[in-house]
């Protein structure tokens, strides 16, 4: 992932996504993410296209499902940065849709967002995490995820 991200210790200790960050987010192409908190700090994440239709996921089991109420949970990426990780294929096999909550500083660099940041200053920057069998596919198993553009709260 090619973006500037300064990590501060207080942000790395985050264990959940702020409740104020739940809700509707949209990118410049009209793709939308709806994040909802469930019990026990899990999340459901729905992804819709610019026409408010869910994308279709082809799973390893040759079944299809929609990008509706996908399981999301708070974890860390390989660099120990906190992310909201969404199961975008087969649960616990992948691929995953990884959501970074970032705030742009005055110098143009990004830092991990804090719960006290103004929601209008926060962007969600998505990334795709490889699944068990997706490294041979150009779209990493989830073509609907591309292009990877920042989301803003609506």
Buried (B, 14 or more C-beta within 10 A) or exposed (E): EEEEBEEEEEBEEBEBBBEEBBEEBBBEEEBBBBBEBEEEEEBBBBBBBEEEEBBEBEBBEEEEBBBBBBBBBBEEBEEEBBBBBBBBBBEEBBBBBBBBBBBBEEEEEBBBBBEEBEEEEBBBBBBBBEBEBBEEEEEBBBEBBEEEBBBBBE
